[in-house]
Amino acid sequence: MGSLVRVLPALVAAISCLTALAIDIPDLRYLKAHNDYDPDGPYHEFLDYSPDLSVQGMDNSIRRVCLAGQWLLYDEHYYSGFKAFFSDVNQCHNLSSSYSISSLRYAGSPYGLDDVYYNLYEGDLWTGNEFKGNTNTPNVANLDMKVSSLSISGQSPWTFFTGLQYAGEAVCVYPTYVTNNGGILLHHNSIPTITNLGLSDNSIRSVAKGCLTDNVYRGDRPHQGERGDQGGH
Ligand SMILES: *[C@@H]1O[C@H](CO)[C@@H](O)[C@H](O)[C@H]1NC(C)=O
């Protein structure tokens, strides 16, 4: 009992120290949504998912976005009707005036911008329900045999398996793309439909960190295909 009383204040001190650190990190994810093309106009800053932009008074009104991280925009509520996938570090984009964005969310870690992470999606083009994580996952739970697209970020490849517990067919995906702005890095790769990986739709059942198979996805680097393997890739 006495030791618990001593531990608690230390814990509280440690947590407030962490909170202070988090506020100082310069590479936090954000999306600033403007309802006008004017770069100096007002905006709403999003730090988290919004399944229904009418909650923020931004339904069908986003015209310009400035952002860090990977952000997905949809023209229907609850992440249906894919419209845009931005992977940027402090860049702005004007959206087509024909867009009517009604929901948005980010891909990647809820913590650091470039933390190692994966996101699985029920629909093609990163739509619908999601399963996500940063560690080995023997069973993708609600998306078991329902995955149609995915995204990875951070400096690690991931291996996706068609069997539970890392069995079955496997394919390894590297974070091939690197966005760099002033030394702030974002490693990423996004697969709009898992048939691009040579896997059947709705076949993924487990996920492991690292590249645990010789079957490496090179669809995004077509000039480093089979010949690249002999060259030591
Ligand atoms: C977007 O539109 C505004 C206003 O027309 C313009 O100043 C800006 O250069 C455009 N492009 C970007 C990427 O912001």
The ligand as an SDF file (V2000), in Angstrom:
LIG
                    3D

 14 14  0  0  0  0  0  0  0  0999 V2000
   -4.9280   27.0600  -55.1700 C   0  0  0  0  0  0  0  0  0  0  0  0
   -5.7360   28.1690  -55.4220 O   0  0  0  0  0  0  0  0  0  0  0  0
   -5.2460   29.4010  -54.8800 C   0  0  0  0  0  0  0  0  0  0  0  0
   -6.2770   30.4970  -55.1520 C   0  0  0  0  0  0  0  0  0  0  0  0
   -6.6660   30.4770  -56.4990 O   0  0  0  0  0  0  0  0  0  0  0  0
   -3.8640   29.7120  -55.4670 C   0  0  0  0  0  0  0  0  0  0  0  0
   -3.3310   30.8780  -54.8670 O   0  0  0  0  0  0  0  0  0  0  0  0
   -2.9310   28.5150  -55.2120 C   0  0  0  0  0  0  0  0  0  0  0  0
   -1.6770   28.7370  -55.7970 O   0  0  0  0  0  0  0  0  0  0  0  0
   -3.5480   27.2510  -55.7750 C   0  0  0  0  0  0  0  0  0  0  0  0
   -2.6930   26.0870  -55.6250 N   0  0  0  0  0  0  0  0  0  0  0  0
   -2.2590   25.5520  -54.4840 C   0  0  0  0  0  0  0  0  0  0  0  0
   -1.4710   24.2890  -54.5870 C   0  0  0  0  0  0  0  0  0  0  0  0
   -2.4680   26.0420  -53.4050 O   0  0  0  0  0  0  0  0  0  0  0  0
  1  2  1  0
  1 10  1  0
  2  3  1  0
  3  4  1  0
  3  6  1  0
  4  5  1  0
  6  7  1  0
  6  8  1  0
  8  9  1  0
  8 10  1  0
 10 11  1  0
 11 12  1  0
 12 13  1  0
 12 14  2  0
M  END
$$$$
